[in-house]
């Protein structure tokens, strides 16, 4: 598959579903009316960034692969957007200023998959129809797992298993050390799947067969599935027993993570490829209608809306100190007050932004269609330094163990650090 098909897939879904979205525009939202929401306080100050940035070079999260299992600590960046809430902000992580290239690995195909990094291994998919496990220090291949279709989505790693879907209408779990297949789950036709989230003994993801799935993370058995009105590339966020996800039918869904029962829906004006971020009681997600929406997590009511002027494919990034970062296909990166949507700064990065940003310490890292990865001062939006690879960077950077990892349309996976 070449880059043209990527655009055709998104544009076809967007065009076909836009009219459907307009027809049902006011019907599915739980807000009282669908209006452009101004920030609650127009002149609200920016949140305060702590005076001292974190200095640790690694981070630890707790994940559980099966119900009632003992929590297992893993370091690095174990799944898309780091954790099931999709904040993109690893605790205590940092990356050196102007890091040098440590290695690059040629996958033989376009890389849009965002790396997962666990226990010194980088896991990433490629359009070469393979998942790769690379040594995080050297970039050398530990193993590869070949499948029958391209891998666009990002893998998730939990308790010794790597979870991912491919364009062959299958979802896989393989051994993280050996690459040996543990189980596979057949999907309906459509090919694409979203990046999975692993939580509460289940692995959650959406697929272009229009379904949201919850599988037993240990066995691969179906726990539940819910059909939506369109294909799904949005990755689910799972927080406090609730699941949030978008669909190309233009709807944001909130489901009970245990049962799949619907809690609420919210209709945007076009297809939703963006993945939600959940923080401070809000679900923030972009749409191809050119807006980003902040919804109350409990009710789905509209809190505020940001007009970006172009489709929002990337997932927003949220920090504990209430900063929110949003990139769009306008080429602008926006910083907003998470709680009320007040603008703080915006900066043009030279090309469409489909990469979801990562925050480590006082810097924000994001890829651009101009072939660069940017390191921004997250308080001012100033460009601290750039990495130029010469081809589209739609892969979302992973900041782990003092290094930055990402892929590019040039077919390479890169490792940068000291």
N, C-alpha and C positions, 0 to 999 in steps of 0.2 A: 504494500500500500504506500503511495506517495503522498506528499503534502497536499496535493490538490484534493484528494478524497477527504482529507480532514476537514477542509473548508466546505466541501459539498455536503458532508454528513451534517455538520452544524447548520449550514444555511438551509438545507432541505427541511430539517426538522423545524427550524425557526420559522420559515415561511409558511409551511403547512399548518403549523399550530398557532400562528399569530391570529388568524381569523377566528379560530376556535376560542382562543383566549379572550378576544374582544367580545364575542357573543356571551360568554359566561363570566365576563369581567367582574360584575358586581354580585355574583351569586354565591361564590364559595368562600369569600373572606369572612372571618368572624369579627372583623372590625365593623363599626357602625356604618362607615362609608369609605370608599376608596378615594382618598384625596392625597395631594402632596403634603406631607407632614413637615412643617417647619420645626426646627429645634425648639424645645420648650423654653429655653433661655437663649435669645439671640446672641447676647454678649457674654455668655458663660466663659470663664477662663479655661485654658487647657488644663488637663490633669497634671499633677506634679510628678515628675520623674525623680526617683530617689537620687540624692547627691552622689552616692557611690554605686557604681554598677557592679553586678555580680562578677566574681573573679574565678569561680570554679570552672574547670574545663570539662566536666562530665556531669551527667544528670542521671537520676534514678527514678523510675516509675514502677508502679506495681500493677501487674496484670494477672488475670486468672483465666486459665484455659478451660476448666471444667467447674461446674457448680461444687461448692464446698471444698475445693482444692486449696492448699496453702498458697498464699500469695508468693510470687516469684519475682525477684528484683532483676531488672534488666537495665543496661545503660545504653545511651545513644539516642536514637530516633526511631522508635519501633513501628510506626505506622504513618500514613498520610496525615499531615498537620500535627504530628507528634503524639497526640492523645485523642481519645474518643470524642472529646469536646471540640476538637479541631482549632484550638487557639493558635497553634503555630509558634508557641512561646515556651521552649524548654526551660525548666527551672535551673538557674545557675550556669547556663551554658555561655561560652564566650568564644570568639574567633579572633585571632591576632589581626592587627591592622595591616592591610595590604599583604595578605598571605601569598606565598609562592605556590606554583603548581608542583604538587608532589608526584602526581602520576595522571595518566589518562588511559582509558581502556576502550578499545575499539569493539563495539558490539556487533557491527556489521549491518546495523539498521537504525532508523530514527529512534531517538530516546525522548519520549514524553513522560514516561514513568518517573515518579519522584522516588529517590532512594530511601530505603529503610536501613538503619544502621544499628546493629545489636552485637555486642560481645566481639567487637573488632572485625565484623563482616558487613559489607555493603551488599544489599539485595536490590536488584533493579531489573525491570523488564525492558524489552526492545522490540522494534518492528521486525527484527530478524527471527521472530517467533521463538524466543527463548527468554527464560529467567536466568539471571546470572548471580552468583555469589562470589564476591571479590574480597580479597584481603584489604582491609581498610588502610593498612600501613603502606602497602606496595602496589595495590591495584591488580595484583596477579589473580587469575581465575582459580577459585577453589573448586567450583563445579558449575555446570549449566544444566538446565532442565528444558528440553525442547517440547514445544506444544504445536498444535495444528493451526495457529493463527497468531496475529500480532498481539503484543502486550502493550496497551496504553496505560492502564491503571497502575497504581502503585501497590506494592505488596505490603502486607502487615505481618509482623513477627510476634509470636506469643508462645511462651512455654515450649520452646523447641520446635515449633512448626511455622512455616511460611505459608500465608494464605494469599491467593491471587486468582484473578480470572483472565481468560484470554479470548481472542476473537473466534475461537473454535466452538463457542457455545458450551464451554465447560468451566467449572470453578474447581480449583485445586488446593490441596494441602500437601506440602512436601516437608521432609525432615530438614531442619535448618542446617545441620552439620553435614549430612551426606547428600542431600538433594533427592533422596529416595521418596517416591510418591507414597503418601499415606492413604489418601482418599481423593475421589473426584465426585463432583455433583453435576448432573446434566441440566442445562437450561433450555429455554425455548429459543427459537431463531431470533437473530438480531445482532449477535456477536459481541457488542460492547458491554462491558460491565464497569461499575464504579469501583473506586478503591475501597477495600473492606475496612470496617471498624470491628475490633475484637473487644468484647466486654461481657461480663456476667456469664462466662461459659459459652458464649455464642459468637458467631461471626456474622456480621450484617453487611449487606451490599445491595445495590440496585443493578438492573440489567436492561438492555435494550429490548428484551422481550416484554417490557412494561411492568415487571414485577419487582417488589422489594422482598428480599429474602432474609430469613434468620435460620442459620444452620447450627447444629450442635458442633462446637469447635473441635471436640475430640473425635467424633465419629463421622461428621459430615451429613448426618441425618437431618431432614427438613423438620424444623420446629414450627414455622409458619411462613406464609407468603401472602402478600397483598398486591393486587393488581391496580395500577394507576392508568391514566389516560394517555401515557406516552412513554417512550424509551427513557432510560435513566442513566446519566453519566455522573450525576451528583453523588458524592460520597456521604453516607449517613453519619450524623453526629449522635452520640448516645451519652446521655447525662441523666443521672438520678432516675433510672428506669424508664426514661422517655427517649424516643428516637425521632430525629428531625431529618428531612431529606427533600430535595427538589426533584421535579420531573419536567420533561419537555412538553408536558401538557400545560405548563405555566403555573403549576400549583406547588406550594410548599406543604408538606404533610407532617403532622405530628402523630406518632403512634405509640401505643404502649409497647415497650421493648420486649416484654415477656409474652404477650399474647398477639400483638399485631393489631389490636383494636384501635380504631381511629379516635384521636382526642380532638383534633381540630385541623382545618385546612385554611390556606390563605392563597388567593389567586393573584398572580402578578399579571403583567401585560404581555408576556411572551414566554418562550421556553426558558427553563431554569437548568443551566448546566453547572452553575456555581454550587459549591458545597457549603453548608451552613457552618457558622461558628457560634458556639454557645458560651456566653459569659455574662455575669452580672444579671442573671434572670432574663436575658434577651437572646433571641435567635436572630443572627444577622446573616443575610444571604443576598447574592446578586442575581439579576435577571437579564435576559437578552433585550428587555425593554429599555435598557440603559439606566436602570435604577438599582440601588441597594436598599434593602428593607431591614429595619430593626423591629422585630415582633416580640411581644411579651411571651415568654416561654410557656407560661401556664395557660394562656387563653388564645394566643395567636393574634391578639389585637395589635394594630399598627401603632408603634411608638414614634418612629420618625422614618423619613425616606430621603436618600441622597440621589440627586440626578447627576449622572456622570457624563451624559452626552454620547455614550456608546455602550454596547453590550458589556455586561460584567460576567466574565467566565471564571475568573480566579475566585478563590475563597478568601473572605476577609480574615484579617489577623487581629486578635484581641489580647490585650495585656491586663495583668492584675491591677495596674494603676489606671485603668479605664481609658486607655488609648486604643483607637481602632484604625487599621490601615487597609485601604481598598485600592486595588488596581483595576483598570478597565481597558477595553480595546481602543480607547481614545489615546492611550499612551501616557495618561496621567496616573500618578500615584497620589492618593488622598490620605490625609490624617484627619480624623474626626474625634470629637469627644464621644466615647462609646455610650454614655448615659443619655445624652440629649441630641446627638447628631451635629453639634456645633462644629463648623469647619475650623481647622487649626492651620494646615498648610496643604499645598499640592505642588507637585513637581513633574515636569514632562521628562520621560525616560527614553525618547527616541523611537519607540515602536509599540505596537499593540502589546498589552500585558495580559498574558494568560497564565503566567506563573504565579503561584500563591506565595506571599512573602513569609519569611521566617524572621523572628526577632531573637537576638542573642545579646545580652548586655544592653548597651546604648545604641546598637546598630540594627538596621533593618536590611535584609538581603532579599533581592527579587530579580528574576530573570526577565528579559525583554526580547521582543521580536527583532530588535536591532543587533542581536548577536552578543549582547553583553549581560553580565550579572552586576548589579549595582549594590553598593553598600552605602546606605543613607544614614545620616544622623537622625535618629527617630524623633528627636525633639524639634528639629528645625527643617528637616527635609533636605539639608545640604548633602551633596554627593561627596563622600569621603574617599572612595576609590572605586574602580571598576575592574572587572575581568572581561576580556574580549576573546570570544571563541570563533566569531565569524559566521555563525549560523543561529537560527532561531533557538531561544532558550525558553521553552514552555514548561519544562520540568521545574518543579518547585524545590528550591534548595533545602537541604537538611543540614542543620548545624549540630554537630555531635562531636564530643571529645576533643574540642579545640580545633575542629576542622569543618570545612564546608564541602558538601558533595552535591553534585547536580549532573543532569544529562543535557544533551543538545541534539538538534536535528542533524548535526554533522555525524551522528552515530557514536559519539564518544561519551563515556562517563568520566567525570573529572573529580579529583581529590585535591583540595587546596588547604594549606596550613603552614606551620613552621617546620 
